[in-house]
Amino acid sequence: MLLEVSKLTSAYAGLVAISDISLQVAEGEIVVVAGANGAGKSTLLQSMIGMVKPRSGQVSFAGERIEALAGHHIAARGLAFVPESKRLFPRLSVADNLRLGSYLHRKKADREAPLEMVFQLFPRLKERLAQRAETLSGGEQQMLAISRALMTRPRMLMLDEPSQGIMPKLVDEIFDAVLAIRASGVTVLLVEQRLAESLQIAERAYVLQTGRVILSGSAAEVRSNPEVRRAYLGI
């Protein structure tokens, strides 16, 4: 397994947000974490990447414990995170945002190597290199946030609600990009409320409710579960 989370518990302001969560992601997989608003999905990712300090539990990446590491050390090991808020530098250009994503690589050739893949995934970013990030549409900002993470040349990419707040016609483009990212050799852990679309591209899924895993299995098993079909798929 590339990523292993064991009995992870985290809290905000003394209130437990996730409790005793365990999950695994094998190299080359797309794994989905689903659940309603407030289920603890974002807290789970933030706890894994060092943005929230866990109360207890373990997070291992490529066989190394990382839950006590600072975020930049986690990124240097090949685990990249695109938060729901995107966290772009709004007044900087698209080109400068991308360059900041390559800070881990000192040589110019190393810094620019991922650009070809980025422009293949999102050709419109190449057309907007000189534009400030704040002038992009919501969907284009999401493309830029994903691309900046890819500039770190990660082994694994964690995406928090990449389809949120973007135009419906761009949602398919984002999901197609996730498939292409996996095809390039990058493992993906995807938090999404669009469960139907996510299960179409994922190998496995975990469903969270009130901070706990209530269901896990293959994408087909989760899709066919009666409670999931009723609560999340509207069937």
C-alpha positions in Angstrom: 0.0 0.0 0.0 1.2 3.5 -0.9 -0.9 5.2 1.8 -2.1 3.6 5.1 -4.2 5.4 7.7 -4.8 3.5 11.0 -7.3 4.5 13.7 -6.9 8.3 13.0 -8.8 10.6 15.3 -8.7 14.4 15.1 -10.6 17.3 16.8 -11.5 20.9 16.2 -11.8 23.2 19.3 -12.1 20.1 21.5 -14.8 18.5 19.4 -14.0 15.2 17.7 -14.3 15.6 13.9 -13.1 12.2 12.8 -12.8 9.1 15.0 -10.9 5.9 14.6 -10.7 6.1 10.8 -8.6 3.5 8.9 -8.1 3.4 5.1 -5.7 2.2 2.5 -4.7 3.3 -1.0 -2.6 1.1 -3.2 -0.2 2.6 -5.8 -2.0 3.2 -9.1 -5.5 3.4 -7.6 -8.2 6.0 -7.6 -9.9 5.8 -4.2 -13.0 7.9 -3.3 -14.0 9.2 0.1 -17.6 10.2 0.1 -20.1 11.6 2.7 -22.5 14.4 3.4 -21.4 17.9 4.4 -19.9 17.7 8.0 -19.0 14.0 7.7 -15.3 14.7 8.3 -14.0 14.3 4.8 -11.9 17.5 4.7 -10.7 17.0 8.2 -9.5 13.5 7.2 -7.3 14.9 4.4 -6.1 17.8 6.5 -5.1 15.4 9.2 -3.2 13.2 6.8 -1.3 16.2 5.3 -0.3 17.9 8.6 -2.8 20.8 8.5 -4.6 19.3 11.5 -2.7 17.6 14.2 -4.3 14.2 15.0 -5.1 13.3 18.5 -4.2 9.7 17.8 -3.6 7.2 15.1 -1.0 6.7 12.3 -0.5 7.8 8.7 2.1 6.0 6.6 3.2 7.0 3.1 5.5 4.7 1.1 6.2 2.9 4.4 7.2 6.0 6.4 5.2 7.5 9.2 4.3 11.1 8.3 1.6 12.3 10.7 4.2 14.2 12.8 5.9 15.8 9.7 5.5 19.4 8.6 3.6 19.9 5.3 6.6 20.8 3.2 8.4 17.6 4.3 5.3 15.6 3.4 5.2 17.2 -0.1 8.9 16.5 -0.6 8.1 12.8 -0.1 5.6 12.8 -2.9 2.2 13.4 -1.4 0.4 16.5 -2.8 -2.8 18.1 -1.6 -5.3 20.3 -3.4 -7.7 21.8 -0.7 -11.3 22.7 -1.3 -10.3 26.4 -1.0 -7.7 26.0 -3.8 -5.2 28.4 -2.0 -4.0 30.1 -5.2 -2.0 33.3 -5.2 -4.7 35.4 -6.7 -2.7 38.4 -7.8 0.1 36.3 -9.4 -0.1 35.1 -12.9 -1.0 31.5 -13.9 2.7 31.0 -14.9 3.9 32.2 -11.5 1.5 30.0 -9.6 2.8 27.0 -11.6 6.4 28.0 -10.9 5.7 28.2 -7.2 4.4 24.6 -7.4 7.9 23.5 -8.6 9.8 24.9 -5.6 11.0 21.4 -4.6 13.0 21.1 -7.8 16.1 23.3 -8.0 17.2 22.8 -11.6 15.2 24.6 -14.3 14.7 21.4 -16.3 13.3 19.6 -13.3 11.0 22.5 -12.5 9.6 22.7 -16.0 9.3 19.0 -16.8 5.7 18.6 -15.6 4.5 21.5 -17.7 3.9 19.3 -20.8 1.6 17.1 -18.8 -0.2 20.1 -17.3 -0.9 21.7 -20.7 -2.1 18.3 -22.1 -4.5 18.0 -19.2 -5.7 21.6 -19.3 -4.8 23.3 -22.6 -6.7 26.5 -21.6 -4.1 27.2 -18.9 -1.4 27.5 -21.6 -3.5 30.2 -23.2 -3.8 32.1 -19.9 -0.2 32.0 -18.6 0.0 35.8 -18.3 -3.4 36.2 -16.6 -3.7 36.7 -12.9 -5.2 33.7 -11.1 -8.0 35.9 -9.7 -9.3 36.6 -13.3 -9.9 32.9 -14.1 -13.3 31.3 -13.8 -14.0 28.9 -11.0 -13.3 25.9 -13.1 -10.1 27.3 -14.5 -8.9 28.1 -10.9 -9.5 24.5 -10.0 -7.5 23.4 -13.1 -4.7 25.7 -11.9 -4.8 24.4 -8.4 -4.5 20.8 -9.6 -1.8 21.7 -12.0 0.3 23.5 -9.4 0.1 20.3 -7.2 1.3 18.3 -10.2 4.3 20.6 -10.5 5.6 19.0 -7.4 5.8 15.7 -9.3 3.9 13.7 -6.7 3.5 10.0 -6.3 0.0 10.6 -5.0 -2.5 13.4 -5.3 -5.2 14.2 -2.8 -8.1 16.2 -4.1 -10.8 17.8 -1.9 -14.1 18.4 -3.7 -12.5 19.3 -7.1 -15.9 19.7 -8.8 -17.3 22.1 -6.2 -18.3 25.5 -7.4 -17.5 25.0 -11.1 -19.8 25.1 -14.1 -21.4 21.7 -14.9 -19.9 21.6 -18.4 -16.4 21.6 -16.8 -17.1 18.8 -14.3 -16.6 16.1 -16.9 -13.3 17.8 -17.8 -12.1 17.6 -14.2 -13.1 13.9 -13.9 -11.4 13.1 -17.2 -8.3 14.9 -15.9 -8.3 12.7 -12.8 -8.3 9.6 -15.0 -5.4 11.0 -17.1 -3.5 11.8 -13.9 -3.8 8.2 -12.8 -2.8 7.0 -16.2 0.4 9.1 -15.9 1.4 7.0 -12.8 0.0 9.3 -10.1 -2.2 7.6 -7.4 -5.3 9.6 -6.5 -7.4 10.0 -3.3 -10.5 11.9 -4.2 -13.0 13.5 -1.8 -16.2 14.2 -3.7 -19.9 14.7 -3.1 -20.6 13.8 -6.8 -20.5 10.1 -5.8 -22.1 8.7 -9.0 -19.4 10.2 -11.2 -16.6 9.4 -8.7 -17.6 5.7 -8.5 -17.4 5.5 -12.3 -13.7 6.3 -12.3 -12.6 4.8 -8.9 -11.5 1.3 -7.9 -12.6 1.6 -4.3 -14.5 3.9 -2.0 -15.0 4.8 1.7 -18.2 6.4 2.9 -18.0 8.6 6.0 -20.8 9.6 8.4 -20.4 11.8 11.5 -16.6 11.3 11.4 -16.6 7.5 11.0 -16.2 5.0 8.1 -19.6 3.3 7.8 -19.0 1.5 4.5 -16.0 0.6 2.4 -15.4 -1.7 -0.6 -15.0 -1.8 -4.3 -16.7 1.0 -6.3 -19.2 -1.6 -7.6 -20.0 -2.8 -4.1 -20.5 0.7 -2.8 -22.6 1.7 -5.8 -24.9 -1.3 -5.3 -25.4 -0.8 -1.6 -29.1 0.1 -1.0 -28.3 2.8 1.6 -25.8 4.5 -0.7 -28.2 4.3 -3.6 -31.0 5.9 -1.6 -28.9 8.5 0.3 -26.3 9.6 -2.3 -27.4 8.4 -5.7 -31.1 9.3 -5.5 -32.2 5.8 -6.6 
